[in-house]
Amino acid sequence: MKKKILSIAVAFASVALTANAQSYIMQIHKVDGTVTEINADDVDRITFAEMPEAVETVPSGTDLTAWYAENASSLADSVVAIPLAAGGQYTMSGDIDFASMNANLYTVDAANPATVTLTADASLRTYAPLTVNGVNFDCSASNAAFIKLSANPDSTLVGATGAGDYFNIMGTLQIANCKIDGVNAQLIYDDNVKYCLETCIIDNTVVKLTSSSATGVSSNAVVYFKAGFINDLTVHNSTFWQASAESDAKYFVQYNNSGRADRGGYEMNYVNFTNSTFYNIAGSGQWANYSGFSGKKTSTFVMTDCIFVDCAADIARRFIGGSFSTNPVITFANNTYLKDAATGTYDSEENFDKSGTAIKSDPMFADPANGDFTVGGAEQQARRTGDPRWLAAE
């Protein structure tokens, strides 16, 4: 049957359309005269989101804390993109609290990222979705969390999903294509406020932890929600490593143990680690602590193609909440759990990671003490595991 054509003209609209008639082709007519056609069979829905307010590129040499204080009142209270100059050098002398603003801090040229140097205790703060993309950070002079959720969120966020008493951040906190050095405290911290963050994605990012005893991170976690939880956490194509000999986090991820999907207004909660590399983290602690997710049919745990060296014991067990159950959806594949590289000791993961695919060979990192995790292990190379940046080209 010949398909009909559905033509939509849009100007400054906020609308959602459901593609329910599969005998149509949608045509998008652009202002430059070009036309894009999409088969309705491939469309779930059509949405128009608010375009971020455009601001001029922030000049290199700017103290971003001062810049934001001067410009916050003139920025939109909803969505704003803050571009940094390619290769620019910036400082951050104190907290930047985006509050209700959905902010996107990024470098205009992804191939030449800007660098932000924290010159005092300073955090990026928010109670709304936030994206940090293609920016390098030097946090070594700060004893504060890199991202710390706002201390005083808007009360209208409580139960915003329609259920529960959490401050719901409905949307995504994303750290992508970044290099973050010298994290002395937590990478992400809820500041002991009862938040339910809908989604957190850490993608294509390298984080160098330099945990300090002065920050208290030794009693909590790299990703630490003391009062709340993240409903859907993904770590993908990323590297985390601990360079400090003084202190270490107790956990990589820790949520308040009451946190789980239904209490935040969601049907399912997720923890996903894929193609990532972890070195020397929580060596005397445990990998994760979120017992509210443990054994629940509402939980999904996915860990595939990851490499752990000199990290916590029993990673697979703690990753799925501390005990094995058939209730959650659990997926493991091709992970390396090398507990102690010096002695060649591996985790006994078989009762938790039941995939039968765990790799029991040394990935042979080139120079892990100095942050070079180039993989020399044949089996990891063959299966393309860990953060892809450390693998030889195929």
C-alpha positions as CSV (number, residue, x, y, z in Angstrom):
1,M,0.0,0.0,0.0
2,K,1.3,3.5,-0.9
3,K,2.1,5.4,2.3
4,K,0.5,8.7,2.9
5,I,2.6,11.8,3.8
6,L,2.1,13.6,7.0
7,S,3.6,17.1,6.8
8,I,4.1,19.2,10.0
9,A,5.0,22.9,10.1
10,V,6.3,24.0,13.4
11,A,7.1,27.5,14.8
12,F,7.9,28.0,18.5
13,A,5.9,25.0,19.7
14,S,6.0,22.7,22.6
15,V,4.1,19.5,21.6
16,A,4.3,15.8,21.6
17,L,2.8,13.7,18.9
18,T,2.3,9.9,19.0
19,A,3.0,8.0,15.8
20,N,0.0,5.7,15.8
21,A,-0.8,5.6,12.1
22,Q,1.8,3.4,10.5
23,S,0.6,4.2,7.0
24,Y,2.4,7.6,7.0
25,I,5.8,9.1,6.2
26,M,6.6,12.2,8.2
27,Q,8.3,15.0,6.3
28,I,10.4,17.7,8.1
29,H,10.7,20.8,5.9
30,K,13.8,22.8,7.1
31,V,14.2,26.5,6.5
32,D,17.1,25.9,4.1
33,G,14.6,24.1,1.8
34,T,15.7,20.6,2.5
35,V,13.3,17.8,3.4
36,T,13.9,14.9,5.7
37,E,11.5,11.9,5.5
38,I,11.0,9.4,8.4
39,N,8.9,6.2,8.1
40,A,6.3,6.2,10.8
41,D,7.1,2.5,11.5
42,D,10.4,3.8,13.0
43,V,8.8,6.5,15.1
44,D,7.7,6.0,18.7
45,R,6.9,9.7,19.4
46,I,7.8,13.2,18.3
47,T,8.8,15.8,20.9
48,F,9.8,19.4,20.7
49,A,12.1,20.4,23.6
50,E,13.0,23.9,24.6
51,M,16.1,25.1,22.9
52,P,18.9,26.1,25.3
53,E,19.4,29.9,25.6
54,A,22.5,30.8,23.7
55,V,25.2,32.8,25.5
56,E,28.4,34.1,24.1
57,T,31.5,32.0,24.6
58,V,33.0,32.7,28.0
59,P,36.5,34.3,27.4
60,S,39.5,32.3,28.4
61,G,41.0,33.5,31.6
62,T,37.7,34.0,33.3
63,D,36.9,33.0,36.9
64,L,33.7,31.1,36.2
65,T,32.4,31.6,39.8
66,A,32.6,35.4,39.4
67,W,31.2,35.2,35.8
68,Y,28.2,33.2,36.9
69,A,27.5,35.5,39.9
70,E,27.4,38.4,37.5
71,N,25.3,36.8,34.8
72,A,23.0,34.4,36.6
73,S,20.1,36.9,36.8
74,S,20.1,37.5,33.1
75,L,20.2,33.9,32.1
76,A,17.0,31.9,31.5
77,D,15.6,30.1,34.5
78,S,15.1,26.9,32.5
79,V,17.7,25.8,29.9
80,V,21.0,27.4,29.2
81,A,24.2,26.4,27.3
82,I,27.5,27.9,28.6
83,P,30.3,27.5,26.0
84,L,33.9,27.7,26.9
85,A,36.7,28.5,24.4
86,A,38.6,25.8,22.7
87,G,41.8,25.3,24.7
88,G,40.7,28.0,27.1
89,Q,42.1,28.3,30.7
90,Y,39.6,29.1,33.4
91,T,39.4,29.2,37.2
92,M,36.7,28.4,39.7
93,S,37.1,30.2,43.0
94,G,33.9,28.9,44.7
95,D,30.7,27.1,44.2
96,I,28.5,27.6,41.2
97,D,24.9,26.8,42.0
98,F,22.8,26.4,38.9
99,A,19.8,25.8,41.1
100,S,16.7,25.2,38.9
101,M,18.6,26.0,35.7
102,N,19.1,23.1,33.3
103,A,22.7,23.9,32.4
104,N,25.1,22.6,29.8
105,L,28.8,23.5,30.4
106,Y,30.8,22.6,27.4
107,T,33.8,23.4,25.2
108,V,33.0,24.7,21.7
109,D,35.6,22.4,20.1
110,A,35.5,18.9,21.6
111,A,38.9,18.1,20.1
112,N,40.5,20.9,22.1
113,P,38.9,20.9,25.6
114,A,39.0,23.9,27.9
115,T,40.5,23.4,31.4
116,V,39.0,24.7,34.6
117,T,41.3,24.9,37.6
118,L,39.6,25.0,41.0
119,T,41.5,27.5,43.2
120,A,39.6,26.9,46.4
121,D,36.9,24.5,47.8
122,A,34.4,24.6,45.0
123,S,31.6,22.5,43.6
124,L,29.2,22.5,40.7
125,R,25.8,22.6,42.4
126,T,22.2,22.1,41.1
127,Y,18.8,20.7,41.8
128,A,18.0,20.3,38.0
129,P,19.5,18.3,35.2
130,L,23.1,19.2,34.4
131,T,25.5,18.4,31.6
132,V,29.3,18.8,31.7
133,N,30.7,17.9,28.3
134,G,34.2,18.1,26.9
135,V,35.8,20.0,29.7
136,N,38.9,19.1,31.8
137,F,39.1,20.0,35.5
138,D,41.9,20.2,38.0
139,C,40.3,19.8,41.4
140,S,43.5,19.3,43.4
141,A,43.1,22.6,45.4
142,S,39.6,21.7,46.5
143,N,38.4,19.5,49.3
144,A,34.8,19.7,48.2
145,A,32.8,17.3,46.1
146,F,33.2,17.9,42.3
147,I,29.4,17.9,41.9
148,K,27.4,18.6,45.1
149,L,23.6,18.9,44.8
150,S,22.1,22.1,46.1
151,A,21.5,22.4,49.8
152,N,18.1,24.1,49.4
153,P,16.1,22.6,46.5
154,D,12.7,24.0,45.5
155,S,10.0,22.3,47.6
156,T,7.9,21.7,44.5
157,L,10.4,18.9,43.6
158,V,9.1,16.8,46.5
159,G,7.1,13.9,45.0
160,A,7.3,15.5,41.5
161,T,7.1,12.0,39.9
162,G,3.7,11.5,41.6
163,A,4.9,9.4,44.5
164,G,7.3,9.5,47.5
165,D,8.8,12.3,49.5
166,Y,12.1,12.7,47.6
167,F,13.3,15.9,45.9
168,N,12.9,14.5,42.4
169,I,15.4,15.7,39.8
170,M,13.6,14.5,36.7
171,G,16.2,14.3,33.9
172,T,19.9,13.5,33.6
173,L,23.1,14.5,35.3
174,Q,25.7,13.8,32.7
175,I,29.5,14.0,32.7
176,A,30.8,13.2,29.3
177,N,34.2,13.5,27.4
178,C,35.9,15.0,30.5
179,K,39.2,14.5,32.3
180,I,38.8,15.2,36.0
181,D,42.1,15.3,38.0
182,G,42.7,15.6,41.7
183,V,39.4,14.7,43.2
184,N,40.1,14.8,46.9
185,A,36.5,14.2,48.1
186,Q,33.5,12.7,46.4
187,L,32.9,13.0,42.6
188,I,29.1,13.4,43.2
189,Y,27.5,14.0,46.6
190,D,23.8,14.7,47.5
191,D,24.8,17.0,50.5
192,N,22.7,14.9,52.8
193,V,19.5,16.1,51.1
194,K,16.8,13.5,50.2
195,Y,17.2,13.6,46.4
196,C,16.1,11.0,43.9
197,L,18.1,11.7,40.8
198,E,16.4,10.1,37.8
199,T,19.5,9.4,35.7
200,C,23.2,9.8,36.0
201,I,25.6,9.0,33.1
202,I,29.4,9.1,33.3
203,D,30.6,8.5,29.7
204,N,34.0,8.6,28.0
205,T,35.6,10.3,31.1
206,V,38.8,9.7,33.1
207,V,38.7,10.5,36.8
208,K,41.9,10.6,38.9
209,L,41.0,10.3,42.6
210,T,43.4,11.7,45.2
211,S,41.3,11.0,48.2
212,S,42.3,13.0,51.3
213,S,41.6,12.2,54.9
214,A,40.6,15.8,55.4
215,T,37.5,15.3,53.3
216,G,35.9,12.4,55.1
217,V,35.6,10.4,51.9
218,S,37.3,7.4,53.6
219,S,34.0,6.7,55.4
220,N,31.8,7.0,52.4
221,A,32.0,6.9,48.6
222,V,33.1,8.3,45.3
223,V,29.4,8.6,44.3
224,Y,27.7,9.3,47.6
225,F,24.0,9.8,48.2
226,K,23.8,9.9,52.0
227,A,20.1,10.7,52.1
228,G,18.9,9.8,48.6
229,F,19.8,7.7,45.6
230,I,20.2,7.6,41.8
231,N,17.5,5.7,40.2
232,D,19.5,4.9,37.0
233,L,23.3,5.1,37.1
234,T,25.5,4.3,34.1
235,V,29.3,4.3,33.9
236,H,30.4,3.7,30.3
237,N,33.7,3.8,28.4
238,S,35.4,5.5,31.4
239,T,38.3,5.1,33.8
240,F,38.5,5.7,37.5
241,W,41.7,5.4,39.4
242,Q,43.0,6.2,42.9
243,A,46.4,7.9,43.1
244,S,46.4,8.7,46.8
245,A,48.5,6.7,49.2
246,E,47.0,8.6,52.2
247,S,43.3,7.7,52.0
248,D,40.7,5.9,49.9
249,A,36.9,5.8,49.6
250,K,35.1,3.1,51.6
251,Y,32.8,2.4,48.6
252,F,32.7,3.4,44.9
253,V,28.9,3.9,45.1
254,Q,26.8,4.3,48.3
255,Y,23.1,5.2,48.5
256,N,20.8,5.6,51.5
257,N,19.6,2.1,52.1
258,S,15.9,3.2,51.9
259,G,16.3,4.2,48.3
260,R,14.6,2.2,45.6
261,A,12.5,2.7,42.5
262,D,9.0,2.7,43.9
263,R,9.8,5.1,46.7
264,G,11.1,7.6,44.2
265,G,8.1,7.2,41.9
266,Y,9.6,4.8,39.3
267,E,8.9,1.3,38.2
268,M,12.5,0.1,37.9
269,N,16.0,1.1,39.2
270,Y,19.3,0.4,37.4
271,V,23.0,0.2,37.9
272,N,25.0,-0.2,34.6
273,F,28.8,-0.5,34.3
274,T,30.0,-1.1,30.8
275,N,33.5,-1.1,29.1
276,S,35.2,0.7,32.0
277,T,38.4,0.4,33.9
278,F,38.9,0.8,37.7
279,Y,42.2,0.8,39.5
280,N,43.1,0.9,43.2
281,I,39.6,2.0,44.5
282,A,38.1,0.9,47.8
283,G,40.8,-1.6,48.3
284,S,40.1,-2.1,52.0
285,G,36.4,-1.4,51.6
286,Q,33.5,-2.7,49.5
287,W,32.4,-1.8,46.0
288,A,28.8,-0.7,46.6
289,N,26.3,-0.2,49.3
290,Y,22.6,0.2,48.2
291,S,20.7,-2.5,50.0
292,G,17.4,-0.9,49.0
293,F,18.0,-2.3,45.5
294,S,19.0,-5.8,46.7
295,G,16.9,-8.8,45.8
296,K,14.1,-6.6,44.3
297,K,12.2,-7.4,41.1
298,T,12.4,-3.7,40.4
299,S,16.2,-3.8,40.1
300,T,18.4,-4.3,37.0
301,F,22.2,-4.7,37.4
302,V,24.4,-4.8,34.3
303,M,28.2,-5.2,34.4
304,T,29.9,-6.1,31.2
305,D,33.4,-5.8,29.7
306,C,34.9,-4.1,32.8
307,I,38.4,-4.4,34.3
308,F,39.0,-4.1,38.1
309,V,42.5,-4.2,39.4
310,D,43.5,-3.7,43.1
311,C,40.0,-2.7,44.0
312,A,37.6,-4.0,46.7
313,A,36.9,-7.7,47.3
314,D,33.7,-9.4,46.2
315,I,32.9,-6.8,43.6
316,A,30.3,-8.9,41.8
317,R,28.5,-9.6,45.1
318,R,28.3,-6.0,46.2
319,F,27.4,-4.8,42.7
320,I,24.1,-6.8,42.8
321,G,23.3,-5.5,46.3
322,G,25.2,-8.0,48.6
323,S,23.5,-11.3,47.8
324,F,22.3,-13.3,44.9
325,S,18.6,-13.5,44.0
326,T,16.7,-14.4,40.9
327,N,14.3,-11.5,41.4
328,P,16.4,-8.7,39.8
329,V,17.6,-8.7,36.2
330,I,21.3,-9.5,36.4
331,T,23.7,-9.4,33.5
332,F,27.5,-10.1,33.8
333,A,29.9,-10.7,30.9
334,N,33.7,-10.6,30.3
335,N,34.8,-8.9,33.5
336,T,38.2,-9.0,35.1
337,Y,38.3,-9.1,38.9
338,L,42.0,-9.0,39.8
339,K,41.9,-8.3,43.5
340,D,45.7,-8.1,44.0
341,A,47.9,-7.8,41.0
342,A,51.1,-8.3,43.0
343,T,50.0,-11.8,44.1
344,G,47.8,-12.7,41.2
345,T,44.8,-13.1,43.4
346,Y,41.4,-13.0,41.8
347,D,37.9,-12.6,43.3
348,S,35.8,-15.7,43.8
349,E,32.9,-14.3,41.8
350,E,31.3,-17.5,40.7
351,N,28.3,-17.4,43.1
352,F,27.3,-14.0,41.9
353,D,28.7,-13.4,38.4
354,K,27.4,-16.7,37.1
355,S,28.1,-15.9,33.4
356,G,31.1,-18.2,33.3
357,T,32.9,-15.4,31.3
358,A,35.1,-13.8,33.9
359,I,38.6,-13.3,32.7
360,K,41.3,-14.8,35.0
361,S,44.3,-13.2,33.5
362,D,46.3,-10.0,34.2
363,P,45.4,-7.1,32.0
364,M,49.0,-6.0,32.3
365,F,48.5,-2.3,32.5
366,A,51.5,-0.3,31.1
367,D,52.0,2.0,34.1
368,P,49.0,2.2,36.4
369,A,50.7,4.1,39.1
370,N,51.1,7.0,36.7
371,G,47.7,6.7,35.0
372,D,48.6,4.6,32.0
373,F,46.2,1.7,31.7
374,T,47.2,0.6,28.2
375,V,46.2,-3.1,28.1
376,G,48.9,-5.7,27.5
377,G,46.8,-8.7,28.4
378,A,45.9,-10.8,25.4
379,E,42.5,-12.0,26.6
380,Q,41.3,-8.5,27.5
381,Q,42.5,-7.3,24.1
382,A,40.8,-10.1,22.3
383,R,37.5,-9.5,24.0
384,R,37.8,-5.7,23.9
385,T,37.2,-5.1,27.6
386,G,37.8,-2.1,29.8
387,D,37.8,1.5,28.7
388,P,38.4,1.4,24.9
389,R,40.9,4.3,25.1
390,W,43.4,1.8,26.5
391,L,43.0,-0.8,23.8
392,A,45.2,-1.2,20.8
393,A,43.4,-0.5,17.5
394,E,41.9,-3.5,15.8
